[in-house]
């Protein structure tokens, strides 16, 4: 019983002696967390002012944040008297890097790919990108993945390594996007005058670009069975908040249809031919409006 009491007293005394170190260690770690957060915010503000690309500032600020966290862990271990542990971690970094790198090679690959994406900057925050049949607007670049927002509201997280390895399409890197609308024209209509009518109407559209090289155009695209297919190409500037693909499509469609209707130019429907093989003399042609 006396021996047990003595061990208990020694344990309490050790805790009492170690309490200042524990408190200092905890305070040190909390201090480094606060410093890391403040430096992260400050770095982001500085880079936001100097760089137009917010993606790079976000990545650099997060990278600096985690560097300070790691430094804080090492210093905290030294304060707590685990300097040998911290030294062992640093000394074994060579072997540990190989083991950990093999075990977490995907994480390391995505981290390095994130650095490449941050500095090569194939896209910026707000750009619309497409990769592996996934398309969305860039929200953020993290140390491991890229955060996209799809047009139907889904949050998509793509590993950085996947973007480096696979084809990446940036639809808005220069702000310009081209859209197309197909219109069917009956063969009995005057094709030349219809093309002239549409070409004269396109320069009056407000929600599409009219500058040289980006002006809207109309071309003959296909000779279908029941109609001639005309394709209208038009451009929008995604950097212009007054322009949107939906508004532009609505304006182009409504304006062209109203003009064709005013000139009594008919748009043909599909022609369906029904044949009765029991009575070879019966043939019905039905035209859908």
C-alpha positions as CSV (number, residue, x, y, z in Angstrom):
1,X,0.0,0.0,0.0
2,X,2.8,2.4,0.9
3,X,4.5,1.6,-2.4
4,X,1.4,2.3,-4.4
5,X,0.9,5.6,-2.5
6,X,4.5,6.5,-3.3
7,X,4.1,5.8,-7.0
8,X,0.9,7.9,-7.0
9,X,2.6,10.8,-5.3
10,X,5.5,10.6,-7.8
11,X,3.0,10.6,-10.6
12,X,1.3,13.7,-9.3
13,X,4.6,15.4,-8.7
14,X,5.7,14.6,-12.3
15,X,2.4,16.1,-13.6
16,X,2.9,19.2,-11.4
17,X,6.5,19.6,-12.7
18,X,5.4,19.1,-16.3
19,X,2.4,21.4,-16.1
20,X,4.3,24.6,-17.0
21,X,5.8,22.9,-20.0
22,X,2.4,21.6,-21.1
23,X,0.8,25.0,-20.7
24,X,3.7,26.7,-22.6
25,X,3.6,24.0,-25.3
26,X,-0.2,24.4,-25.8
27,X,0.1,28.2,-25.8
28,X,3.0,28.0,-28.3
29,X,0.9,25.8,-30.6
30,X,-2.1,28.0,-30.3
31,X,0.1,31.0,-31.1
32,X,1.4,29.4,-34.2
33,X,-2.1,28.6,-35.4
34,X,-3.1,32.2,-34.9
35,X,0.0,33.4,-36.7
36,X,-0.6,31.0,-39.5
37,X,-4.2,32.3,-39.9
38,X,-3.1,35.9,-39.8
39,X,-0.2,35.4,-42.3
40,X,-2.6,33.4,-44.6
41,X,-5.1,36.3,-44.7
42,X,-2.3,38.9,-45.1
43,X,-0.6,37.0,-47.8
44,X,-3.9,36.5,-49.7
45,X,-4.7,40.2,-49.5
46,X,-1.2,41.1,-50.8
47,X,-1.3,38.7,-53.7
48,X,-4.9,39.7,-54.5
49,X,-3.7,43.2,-55.0
50,X,-0.7,42.3,-57.1
51,X,-2.2,39.4,-59.1
52,X,-5.3,39.4,-61.2
53,X,-5.6,35.6,-60.7
54,X,-7.1,34.8,-57.3
55,X,-6.4,31.2,-57.8
56,X,-2.7,31.6,-57.3
57,X,-3.1,33.8,-54.2
58,X,-5.4,31.2,-52.6
59,X,-3.0,28.4,-53.2
60,X,0.1,30.3,-52.0
61,X,-1.7,31.5,-48.8
62,X,-2.8,27.9,-48.0
63,X,0.7,26.6,-48.6
64,X,2.2,29.2,-46.2
65,X,-0.5,28.4,-43.7
66,X,0.5,24.7,-43.6
67,X,4.2,25.5,-43.4
68,X,3.6,27.5,-40.2
69,X,1.5,24.7,-38.8
70,X,4.3,22.2,-39.3
71,X,6.9,24.6,-37.8
72,X,4.5,25.1,-34.8
73,X,4.3,21.3,-34.3
74,X,8.1,20.9,-34.3
75,X,8.7,23.8,-31.9
76,X,5.9,22.6,-29.6
77,X,7.5,19.2,-29.4
78,X,10.8,20.8,-28.4
79,X,9.0,23.0,-25.7
80,X,7.4,19.8,-24.3
81,X,10.7,18.2,-24.0
82,X,10.3,15.9,-27.0
83,X,13.2,17.4,-28.9
84,X,14.5,14.0,-29.7
85,X,11.2,13.1,-31.3
86,X,11.3,16.3,-33.4
87,X,14.9,15.6,-34.3
88,X,14.1,12.1,-35.1
89,X,11.3,13.2,-37.4
90,X,13.6,15.6,-39.2
91,X,16.5,13.1,-39.2
92,X,14.3,10.4,-40.6
93,X,12.8,12.6,-43.2
94,X,14.8,10.8,-46.0
95,X,13.6,7.3,-45.1
96,X,10.2,8.6,-44.0
97,X,9.7,10.5,-47.2
98,X,10.2,7.4,-49.2
99,X,7.8,5.3,-47.1
100,X,5.2,8.0,-46.7
101,X,5.6,9.1,-50.3
102,X,4.9,5.5,-51.5
103,X,1.9,5.1,-49.1
104,X,0.5,8.5,-50.0
105,X,1.7,8.9,-53.5
106,X,-1.6,10.1,-54.7
107,X,-1.7,12.9,-52.2
108,X,1.9,13.9,-53.1
109,X,1.1,13.7,-56.8
110,X,-2.0,16.0,-56.4
111,X,0.0,18.4,-54.2
112,X,2.7,18.8,-56.9
113,X,0.1,19.0,-59.6
114,X,-1.6,21.8,-57.6
115,X,1.7,23.7,-57.6
116,X,2.0,23.3,-61.3
117,X,-1.6,24.4,-61.9
118,X,-1.1,27.4,-59.5
119,X,1.9,28.7,-61.4
120,X,1.1,27.7,-65.0
121,X,-2.4,29.1,-64.5
122,X,-4.4,27.3,-67.3
123,X,-7.5,28.7,-65.6
124,X,-8.6,31.3,-63.1
125,X,-11.4,31.5,-60.5
126,X,-14.7,32.0,-62.4
127,X,-13.5,30.3,-65.6
128,X,-15.6,27.5,-67.1
129,X,-13.5,24.4,-67.7
130,X,-14.1,20.9,-69.0
131,X,-12.2,17.7,-68.4
132,X,-13.2,14.0,-68.7
133,X,-16.8,15.0,-69.6
134,X,-17.1,17.1,-66.5
135,X,-17.8,20.8,-67.0
136,X,-18.2,23.6,-64.4
137,X,-17.1,27.0,-63.1
138,X,-13.9,27.1,-61.1
139,X,-14.5,28.0,-57.4
140,X,-11.1,27.3,-55.8
141,X,-7.8,25.4,-56.1
142,X,-6.8,23.5,-53.0
143,X,-3.6,21.6,-52.2
144,X,-5.3,18.4,-53.3
145,X,-8.2,19.2,-55.7
146,X,-10.0,21.8,-57.8
147,X,-13.5,22.8,-56.7
148,X,-15.9,23.2,-59.6
149,X,-19.6,24.3,-59.6
150,X,-21.6,22.7,-62.3
151,X,-24.4,24.6,-64.1
152,X,-27.0,22.5,-62.3
153,X,-25.7,23.5,-58.9
154,X,-23.5,20.4,-58.1
155,X,-20.2,20.8,-56.3
156,X,-17.5,18.8,-58.1
157,X,-14.0,18.1,-56.6
158,X,-11.4,16.9,-59.2
159,X,-8.0,15.8,-58.1
160,X,-5.2,18.1,-59.3
161,X,-3.3,15.2,-60.8
162,X,-6.3,14.4,-63.0
163,X,-6.3,17.9,-64.6
164,X,-2.5,17.7,-65.3
165,X,-2.7,14.2,-66.9
166,X,-5.9,14.6,-69.0
167,X,-7.1,17.1,-71.6
168,X,-8.3,20.3,-70.1
169,X,-10.6,22.7,-72.0
170,X,-10.9,26.3,-70.8
171,X,-14.1,27.7,-72.4
172,X,-13.5,31.2,-71.0
173,X,-9.8,31.9,-70.7
174,X,-10.0,35.0,-72.9
175,X,-13.6,35.8,-72.1
176,X,-15.0,34.9,-75.5
177,X,-17.4,32.0,-76.2
178,X,-19.2,31.2,-79.4
179,X,-22.7,29.6,-79.5
180,X,-24.8,28.4,-82.4
181,X,-28.5,28.1,-83.3
182,X,-29.8,25.9,-86.1
183,X,-32.9,27.0,-88.2
184,X,-34.6,24.8,-90.8
185,X,-35.7,26.6,-94.0
186,X,-38.1,25.1,-96.6
187,X,-36.6,24.4,-100.0
188,X,-39.4,26.3,-101.7
189,X,-38.4,29.6,-99.9
190,X,-36.1,32.1,-101.5
191,X,-32.8,31.1,-99.9
192,X,-30.8,34.2,-101.0
193,X,-33.3,36.7,-99.7
194,X,-33.7,34.8,-96.4
195,X,-29.9,34.8,-95.8
196,X,-29.8,38.5,-96.5
197,X,-32.7,39.2,-94.1
198,X,-31.0,37.3,-91.3
199,X,-27.6,38.9,-92.0
200,X,-29.2,42.3,-91.9
201,X,-30.9,41.5,-88.6
202,X,-27.8,40.1,-86.7
203,X,-26.0,43.5,-86.3
204,X,-28.9,44.9,-84.4
205,X,-28.7,42.4,-81.6
206,X,-27.6,43.9,-78.2
207,X,-26.6,40.9,-76.2
208,X,-24.0,39.5,-78.7
209,X,-20.7,40.8,-79.7
210,X,-20.5,43.0,-82.9
211,X,-16.7,43.7,-83.0
212,X,-14.6,42.7,-85.9
213,X,-13.8,39.0,-86.0
214,X,-16.5,38.2,-83.4
215,X,-19.5,39.5,-85.3
216,X,-22.5,37.1,-85.7
217,X,-22.8,35.2,-88.9
218,X,-25.2,32.8,-90.7
219,X,-24.1,29.9,-93.0
220,X,-25.7,27.1,-94.8
221,X,-24.9,24.0,-92.7
222,X,-26.7,21.0,-94.1
223,X,-29.1,19.8,-96.8
224,X,-31.6,17.8,-94.8
225,X,-34.4,15.6,-96.2
226,X,-37.2,18.2,-95.7
227,X,-35.4,21.4,-95.1
228,X,-32.2,23.4,-95.6
229,X,-30.4,23.9,-92.3
230,X,-29.0,27.4,-91.5
231,X,-26.6,27.8,-88.6
232,X,-26.3,31.2,-86.8
233,X,-23.0,31.7,-85.0
234,X,-22.7,34.4,-82.4
235,X,-20.2,35.4,-79.7
236,X,-20.5,36.7,-76.1
237,X,-18.0,38.2,-73.7
238,X,-18.2,36.2,-70.4
239,X,-16.3,39.0,-68.6
240,X,-19.1,41.4,-69.4
241,X,-21.7,41.0,-66.6
242,X,-24.4,42.4,-68.9
243,X,-24.0,39.5,-71.3
244,X,-25.1,35.9,-70.6
245,X,-25.5,32.9,-72.9
246,X,-29.2,32.5,-72.0
247,X,-30.0,36.1,-72.7
248,X,-28.1,36.0,-76.0
249,X,-29.8,32.8,-77.1
250,X,-33.2,34.2,-76.2
251,X,-32.6,37.4,-78.1
252,X,-31.2,35.7,-81.2
253,X,-34.0,33.1,-81.4
254,X,-36.9,35.5,-80.8
255,X,-35.6,38.2,-83.1
256,X,-34.9,35.9,-86.0
257,X,-38.2,34.1,-85.7
258,X,-40.1,37.3,-85.6
259,X,-38.3,38.6,-88.7
260,X,-39.0,35.4,-90.6
261,X,-42.6,35.5,-89.5
262,X,-43.0,39.1,-90.6
263,X,-41.8,38.2,-94.0
264,X,-44.0,35.1,-94.0
265,X,-41.1,32.8,-94.4
266,X,-42.2,29.3,-93.2
267,X,-40.1,27.0,-91.1
268,X,-40.9,23.4,-92.2
269,X,-41.7,20.5,-89.9
270,X,-40.6,16.9,-90.2
271,X,-42.2,15.0,-93.1
272,X,-43.5,11.6,-92.1
273,X,-44.4,9.1,-94.9
274,X,-46.6,6.2,-94.0
275,X,-46.8,3.2,-96.4
276,X,-49.2,0.3,-96.2
277,X,-47.7,-2.8,-97.8
278,X,-51.0,-4.8,-97.6
279,X,-52.4,-2.3,-100.1
280,X,-49.6,-1.1,-102.4
281,X,-51.8,1.6,-103.8
282,X,-52.2,3.4,-100.4
283,X,-49.5,6.0,-99.6
284,X,-50.1,8.8,-97.1
285,X,-47.9,11.9,-96.8
286,X,-48.3,13.8,-93.5
287,X,-46.5,17.0,-92.8
288,X,-46.2,18.1,-89.2
289,X,-46.4,21.8,-88.4
